[in-house]
Amino acid sequence: MVHPLLASSEFHGAALTALVAVFEGVCRELNLHPVQDPLTDIVAETVLHCVRDGKADQVHILNCARKALNIH
């Protein structure tokens, strides 16, 4: 399942695939199931915020999301 916030974003193709991979990875790190709920909404919004800074590299997005969500 692609989180609705990611699916409705302006990103498509490879960029969306990267976003979904990072979203799912962060959810795993937080022991969240990647379904729509308030906590995964926060994760999805954070991932989108991180990719909008201009870098689409998965490692950059993941590190940005981890920092924003205070995951060590």
Sequence and secondary structure as in RCSB ss.txt:
>XXXX:A:sequence
MVHPLLASSEFHGAALTALVAVFEGVCRELNLHPVQDPLTDIVAETVLHCVRDGKADQVHILNCARKALNIH
>XXXX:A:secstr
   HHHHTSS  HHHHHHHHHHHHHHHHHTT  SSSSHHHHHHHHHHHHHHTTS   HHHHHHHHHHHTT  
